Amino acid sequence: MELKRALREDTKTEELSKKLRQLAYEKGPGAKLPTVRSLCDMLGTTRVTVGEVLDLLEAENILYRKDRQGIFVSPKIHSKHLCILFDSSNLNGPTISPFWSLLWVRLEQEAQHRAALRDETYAIHVVSSLQNAQSSVEDSILKLIQRGEAHGILAIGLNTLARPWIEQLPVPYVTFAGPGRWIVQLDGSDVGQKAAHVLVKQGCKQIGFWTYNTPLESSNEFNGFRQALAEHNATFYPELVQQPHLISPAVPSLQEQGYLLALNAYGPLNRMKPDGIFIADDMMTDGALIAFEELGVKVGSDVHIVTHGNVGSPVLYGRARNMTIFDYDANDIVHAMYYLLDTLLIGQEPSEEVIWIKSSQRLSR
C-alpha cells in the first residue's frame, strides 16, 4: 500500500513539474512566475507538493526563488549541453555518399547558430566503427550524463545500439539512421512512389529499379515503387530489378556499381532493355551516365531516368538535364532532430515518434 502511494506521488510530482516547466519556457528567462498560493490553485495541489516541484525545477536551472520577491524563470533555462554522436564510418570510404558530409556540416552549423542565440553548448563526438557497440559507447555516454555534461543526445548512424539500452538513458535521445523511440527518417516509400509515377507519366512501359546491395523486402523505395506501379496498372518486371551483387561480388564504389549495372542492362546479351529506370542512389546514377555515354544510350529519349539526390551535393552537378531528381535536404533532417529534442527537453512528448523527411523535385535546366 505504501509503495503504491509513493508511486502515485512520484507520478503526480512528475506531471506537475512538466506543467510548470512548460510555463517557465513559455514565459522565458527572467520572467516572474505566479506565487506558491496561485500555483496551488492553478495545479490543484498542496503547498508541500508545489514546494517539491519547485525544488526539482530549481535543481534543473529552470527557475529560482528570491526571498520576499517571488519565483522567477532562471536565466539559465536554455543552458543545455548537447552531445552529438556521429558514426565515423559514414564519413569515409568508396561507398559513402557526400550526403553524410553535408549532414555533418549542417549539424555543426545549426549547433553554432543555437549556441549564439541561446545559452547552449554542444560537443560532436565521432564514434568509430569499433566503438560503435553497446559495451563501449554505453560507458562513454553514461560518464557524460553522470558528470552533467549532456542534457540531450543527437545520434547519427549508430545503428548497432540496442533500442532497450537507448530507452534506459535518463536524457532525451533522438536518432537518424539508427534505432530509438524518437527517430528522424528519410521517406523512401514516398520517393519510390514519386519515381514510378513520373516514369509512367513519361510513357515508359518497361520500368527498371536499380539499387545498391540492400534486401529488397526491407527497401522502402522498392516497396513504394511497386505500390505506385500497381496503382497505375503498370507491369512490374522482376528481371528489370538490378543490384550490383548479382553482377559482381565485389564492387569498390557506388559509381562503379551504377556503371556495371548500365553495361549489363544495355549489353548485347540483354534482350529486354528498360525504357525507364528509378536509380535509388545518385552516385550509382553518376556511374550509369558514364556507361550510357560509352554505349550511346541517350537519357531522355532512349531511357528516362529518375534518381534520388541531395541538396548541395556535387554529384550529378551540371548533369541533371533530361532527368528527374528528387532531392533530400540535410537541413530538413537537422531541423526535425532538433525539434524532437527541444520538445523532449521541456518535458513534453512530441506528437509523433517518427518524423518522415520527404524529398523535393529538382527542376531540370
N, C-alpha and C positions, 0 to 999 in steps of 0.2 A: 504493500500500500504506500509506504514511504517512497519507494523507488518510482512508482507511477506518478506520485505528486511532484517529485523532483523533476521528472521528465517533462511534465506539463508546464512547470515553472520555467524550465530552460527553453522550451519551445515558445512560451509567451514572451520571455525576455528577448529572444532572438527576433520574433515577429515585431515587437515594439521598437527594437533597435533599428530594424530595416526601415520602418516608417520615419523615425526621427533622423536617420542617416539621409534618407531621401529628401526630407525637409531642409536639412543643412546644405545639401548640394544644390537644391533649388534656390536658396537664399544667397549662397555664395560666401566667400571668405570675409570675415569681419562683421557679418550681419548679426543682429540681436535676435535671439530665439525667444519664444514665449516663456513665461515664468513656470516654475515647477507646478504651481497650482493649476495654471492653464493647461500644461501638458497632461496633468492627471485627468482633467476633463476631456481634453482632446483625444487621449489614448484610452480612456475608460479604465484607468488602473489606479493603484495607490502610490503614495509618495515614496514608499520603500522600493517598489518596483521601478519607478521613474529614476530613483537615485541609482539603482543598479545599472540601468540602461545608460545613464549619464556617465557613470564610472567607466563602462566599457568603451563608449564613444570618445571619451576624453583620452583614454589609453591609446586609441587608434588615431589621435590627432584630428578627429572630426570636429570636436568642439572644445571649449574651455569655459571655466566658470570664474567670475570675479566677485569677491565678497561685496555685497550690498549693491552690486551693479547689474548682475544677471548672468545669463548664459549666452555665449557668443559662438558663432561658427569660427573654427580655427583658421588662421591664415595659412596653415599648412595642410588644409583639407585636400589639396591636389598634390601634396608632396608624396609622390609614389616613385618607387624604383622598379622598373620593368626589366624583366630578364627575357631576352630574345635568343632562342636556341635555333641554330641553323645547321643542318647536316651538310658537312663539307663535301661529301661525295657528290652533291648536286652542283658543285662549282667547277669541277674539272674532269675531263675525260672525253673520249671520242664520240660518245653517245649523249653528251649533255647539251641541252638546248640553252641558248642565250637567255631564255626566259628566266632561269634561276638567278643569273647575274642581275637582270632587270629587277627581279623581286627583291634581291638583296639591297640594291641601291634605293628602291622606293621605300623599303622598310626603314633604312637608315635616315633618309630624308624626312620621312614623317616623324620619326623619333626626335630628330633635331628640331623640327618645327614645333612639336609639342613641348620640348624642353625650353624653347624660347618663349612660349606663350604661357606656360604654367610651371609650377614648382615640381617638375618631374624629371627624373634622371633615368638613364637606361644603360644597359650593357648588352652587347651582342657576343654570345659565346658560340664559337664554331665547334661543332661536335663531330669528331672524326668517325668513320665507319666502325672502327674497332671499339670506340667508346659508346657508340650508339646501341647500347644494350642495357637492359633494365638494371643489372647489377652495378655498373659503373656510373651511369647517368644519375641513378637514384641518389647515390651518396653526394654527388656534387650539387644537385638541386636542393636536396634537403639541408645541406650545410648553408646554402644561401638563404633559405627560408628561416632556418633556426637562428641565424645571425640578424634576421630582419632586413636582409638585403634584397628581397624580392617580394613585391606585393602582388604581382601577376606575371604570367608566363605566356609568351607567344612562341609557338614551336612550328618549325617549317621542316618537313621531310623526315621527321622522326617516326618512321613507320614501323619500327621494330618494338616500340614500347607497348607494354600490355595495358589495355584500357582500364582494368580494375586497379592497377597501380596508379594510373593517372587520376582516377576519380577519388583516390585517397589523399591527394595533395590538399593541404589546407589553404591554398591560394588558387585564384581562378587560372584556368589553363585553356587556352584557345589554340587550335591547331589547323594547319593547312598541310595536305598530303601526309596525313598520319591519323592515328586513332584518337578518340576522345569523345567527350559528350558535346562540346561546343566546337563545331567544325565549319570551316570555310572550304568550299569545294567547287571545282570547275563543273559546269553543267554540260558534260559530254553528250548526254542524250539530246539536249537541245540543239547542239551544233550538228550532230548526226542527222537529226530530222531536217534542219535547215538545208544541209548539203543535199540530201535526197530530193527535197522539194525543188531546189534550184535546178538540179540536173534533169529532173522530169520535165520541168517547165521549159528547159532548153531543148527539149525534144529527144533526149537520149533514151535509147532502148536497151542497150547492153551496158549496165552501170556497174562499175567495179568499186571495191572497197579495199584500200591498202592501209595497213597499219604495221607498227613495229611488233616485236615478239611479246605480245600480251595475250592471255587467254581470251578468246572471243566471247565466251559466255559471261565474263566479268567486265567486258568493254561497254561502257555506257554509250560511246559513239556508235559502236556497231549495232547495239540494240535499238537506239534511236533511228539509225539509218534504215534498218529493216522495218521498223514500225511505219515510217513515212512511206516507204515503197508500197507496203500493204495498203495504206490509206489511198494511194493513187492507183491501186490495182496494177502496179508495175511489176514485172517479172524479176524475181531475185535469182541471180545465177551464182551458186556456190563456187563454181570454177573461176569466177572473176574476183573472189576474195583472195588477196595475196598478202603473204607475210614473208619476210626475208629468210626465216629459218627453214622455210620449205625449199629454198633455192640453195642457200649456202649456210652451213652450220656455224660459221664464224665470220661475222662482218664487223670491221673495226669502227665504222662511223655510220651515223644516220643518213648522211648524204650518199654513201656507197650503197646503203640498203635501198634507197629510192632509185638509184642508178641501176642496180641489178634487177629490181622489180620491173622497171620500164623496159630494159633489154629483154627480159623474159616474156613480158606481156605482148610485146610487138615484134618478137623474133620470128623467124621463118617457120619454126615448128609449132607456133601457137596459131591455130586457125580462128579462134574466137577472140577477137580483139575488142576491148571496151571502147565505146564512143563517149563515155563519161566516167570520171573517177573521183571519188572522195578520198583524198590522202589525209590521214589523221595526224600528220606532223609536217611542219613547214620545212624542216631540214631534209626530210625524205623527199619533199616536193622539189627542193633545190637540186638534189641529185638526179631526180627523174627528168628535170628540164634539160640537164646536160645530155642525158641519153636521148631525149626526144630530138634535140638538135642534131645529134650524130645520125639518128635514124631518119631524119627528115619528116618527123611527125609534127604537124602544126597544131599548137594549142589554140583552141577557139574555133577550129574548123574540123580537123581530123579527130580531135578529142577535146572534150570540155573538162576543165579541172576545177574542183572546189577543194580548198585546203584550209586547215587551221593555221592561224598565225598569232603573233603577239605584238601589241602596240609598242613601238620603239625598237623593235628587233631589226638588225641589219640583214637578216635572212630574207631573201626574196626582194630586197630593196631594188627598185627600178625594173622589176620583172613581173609586176602584178598585172600587166596588160593582158587582156583576154582571159583572165582567171577570176574566180570569185574567192575572196579570202575572208574568213570570219576570225576576227582578232579577239584575243583575251587581253585585258588591261591589268597589269600588275597593281596599278593604283586601286582598282576595284577590290582586289584581294586584301590589300593592306587596310583600306578603309573599313572593310567588313570585319576584319580581325580586331581592329581597334574598337569598333562599335560593340562587338560582343564583350570584349574585355572591359570597356568602360561601364557597360551596363552591369556586369558582374561585380565590378569594384565598388559600386554604390549600393550593393546589397540587393539588387533586383535580378530576376531571371529574364533573359531575353525571350521574346515571343516565339522564337524558333531555334531549335538546336543546330540546324544546318542552314547556312546561307549559301545558296547556289549562285555562282558567278556565270552570267551569260555573256556570250560573245556578241560583237557588233560587226556588221558587214563593212569591209573596206571598199571605198569607191575606186574603181579602176580608172587610170588616166590614159 
